[in-house]
Amino acid sequence: QVQLVESGGGLVQTGGSLRLSCTASGRFFSRYTMCWFRQAPGKEREFVIAISTSGGAQVYADSAKGRFTGSRDNAKNTVYLQMNSLKPEDTAVYYCAAKNPGLSQYSYWGQGTQVTVSS
């Protein structure tokens, strides 16, 4: 069993930056592909970034390319999302999730952290 806890959300002005963290409890963190999703009010949850087990490979949503960077520290059981040049449309609850690389569905989810970008 893996428990995920996000932190680092908050209120920021347009053009600002935030770094989100997601720390996992349980074993074998380094074996999981980690991902960030987000959900804005009234919208469906959307993919933001996926980070491979080693952190050496990432896949970005078009909305995140050039502004967001994902990374992980397996020694700390933590995955990060650095967000720069934030826009009001980035306002959402951000979730981290973990999955076995061989599966398509994410097995574990955090509770989410709110990011609000003011114009």
C-alpha positions in Angstrom: 0.0 0.0 0.0 1.2 3.5 -0.9 0.0 6.7 0.6 0.7 10.0 -1.2 0.7 13.4 0.4 0.9 16.6 -1.7 2.1 19.9 -0.5 3.3 23.2 -1.8 0.1 24.6 -3.2 -1.1 28.2 -2.6 -2.0 31.5 -4.1 0.4 33.1 -6.6 0.2 35.9 -9.1 0.3 35.5 -12.8 3.8 34.9 -13.9 4.8 33.5 -10.5 6.2 30.1 -9.6 5.4 27.3 -7.2 6.9 23.9 -6.5 4.7 21.1 -5.5 5.9 18.1 -3.6 4.4 14.6 -3.2 5.8 12.3 -0.6 5.0 8.7 -0.5 4.9 6.3 2.4 5.2 2.6 1.9 7.7 0.5 0.1 9.1 0.4 -3.4 8.5 4.0 -4.4 11.2 3.8 -7.0 9.3 1.1 -8.8 6.3 3.3 -9.6 5.8 5.7 -12.5 4.6 8.9 -10.9 2.3 11.4 -12.4 0.7 14.8 -11.8 -2.9 15.5 -12.7 -5.0 18.6 -12.1 -8.7 19.3 -11.9 -10.1 22.8 -12.3 -13.6 23.7 -11.1 -16.3 22.3 -13.4 -13.7 20.5 -15.5 -12.5 16.9 -15.8 -9.3 15.9 -14.3 -6.4 16.3 -16.8 -3.0 14.8 -17.2 0.0 17.2 -16.5 3.2 15.1 -16.5 4.4 11.6 -16.0 7.8 10.8 -14.6 9.6 7.5 -15.1 10.8 5.3 -12.3 14.3 6.7 -12.4 13.2 10.2 -13.2 15.2 10.2 -16.4 12.2 10.4 -18.7 9.1 12.6 -18.5 6.0 13.1 -20.6 4.3 16.5 -20.6 0.9 17.7 -21.5 1.0 20.5 -24.1 -0.2 22.9 -21.5 2.8 22.1 -19.3 5.6 22.1 -21.9 8.2 24.8 -21.4 6.8 26.0 -18.1 6.6 22.9 -15.8 9.3 20.5 -14.8 8.8 17.2 -13.1 11.5 15.4 -11.1 11.8 12.9 -8.3 14.1 11.9 -5.5 13.8 8.2 -4.9 15.9 8.5 -1.7 13.3 10.8 -0.3 10.3 9.0 -1.7 9.3 12.4 -3.2 8.2 13.6 -6.6 8.2 17.3 -7.5 6.4 19.6 -9.9 8.1 22.9 -10.5 5.7 25.3 -12.1 6.9 28.6 -13.6 5.2 31.4 -15.6 1.9 30.5 -14.0 -1.3 31.5 -15.6 -4.9 31.9 -14.2 -5.9 28.8 -16.3 -3.4 26.8 -14.2 -5.7 27.2 -11.2 -6.8 23.8 -10.1 -6.4 21.1 -7.5 -3.2 19.2 -8.3 -2.9 15.5 -7.6 0.0 13.1 -7.7 -0.6 9.5 -8.6 1.5 6.3 -8.7 1.2 3.3 -11.0 3.1 0.2 -11.9 4.9 0.9 -15.2 3.3 -2.2 -16.6 -0.2 -1.1 -16.0 -2.3 1.7 -17.6 -4.3 2.7 -14.5 -2.9 4.6 -11.6 -3.4 2.7 -8.3 -2.6 5.3 -5.7 -3.7 8.9 -5.5 -3.0 11.8 -3.1 -5.6 14.1 -1.6 -4.6 17.0 -3.8 -3.3 20.5 -3.2 -4.9 23.7 -4.3 -3.1 26.0 -6.7 -4.7 29.4 -7.4 -3.2 31.9 -9.8 -4.6 35.4 -9.6 -4.7 37.7 -12.6 
